């Protein structure tokens, strides 16, 4: 197993037709590539099989963040030129947001943009389209948050080559989404529906929740020749005392902990770093994390991972390689491509079980 992969290790060739453009009619019908941690052999199942695949009494940890309709499309008030913003996170001040701004030319502080019943006043510009704007409602309900919900669009990722439709408002969201704040879905959780969650509990598994608000930096391509020189943007997390205690109980009983998605991994491993009591695996944690997980990371909070297939040269793929190994991950991706799996947000998934666990594949 390699200590730190090269940029070339994070590359792979994916036929364009393998990029899923639409969600499946049945969330849990997605295909599931099942592997043992650090091992190359794989078997094929579906996400619906998850309850029987997991070790007994697994603690399943989910990210309950909710995707906001973060994409606003409109015009520059002064010129009528097209403008688009992606709401990233709230800034200081009522109605203030950090955004990614796309428009022609070089707008200056004080310029006004109109998005239907919302006006955005540019407060400051940064590099690479980053900006801070002040939003105000100029029609409709008069409440800016309500107007964002009304006129904002689902922020589908750019590899989905179509405009968002009514179906995406429901399908680009987990069924347990609760806390608004993400600009992208925690995609591994998109496969779980209410019936499957009930089946997991009926099979003796437990569920717990964390919150990590997914920002655009999660998906930023790793540049340069050294992947360890990349810097992650901060993202807001909340690991509650209830969840921390559930993890400690599972650890004490020798039960496996499954992270549903890389966002859960980053939240829990951040909370593990914050733990100061040697008797606890994680501490409650609320605030920003910029934890960047690379091969060589010593995992303290999880034993298994359910994850979608990720973009080349992404921090998400680096995280999977950190957990499963560089060469076994590359072998798994090659098998998924060979077997015709669907990739990325609306695609299929991979389950990485503990190396010596008791899950029943096949």
Secondary structure, 3 states (H helix, E strand, C coil): CCCCCCHHHHCCCCCHHHECCCCCCCHHHCEEEEEECCCCCEEEEEHHHHHHHCCCCCEEEEECEEECCCEEEEEECCCCCEEEEEEEEECCCCCEEEEEEEECCCCCCCCEEEECCEEEEEEEECHHHEEEEEEEECCCCCCHHHHHHHHCECCCCCCCCCCCCHHHHHHCCCCCCCEEEECCCCHHHHHCCHHHHHHHHHCCCEEEEEEECCCHHHHCCCCCCCHHHCCCCCEEEEECHHHHHHHHHHHHHCCCEEEECHHHHHHHHHHHHHCCCCCCCCCCEEEEECCCCCCCCCCCCCCEEEEECCCCCCHHHHHHHHHHCHHHHHHHHHHHHHCCCCECCCCCEEEEECCCCCCCCC
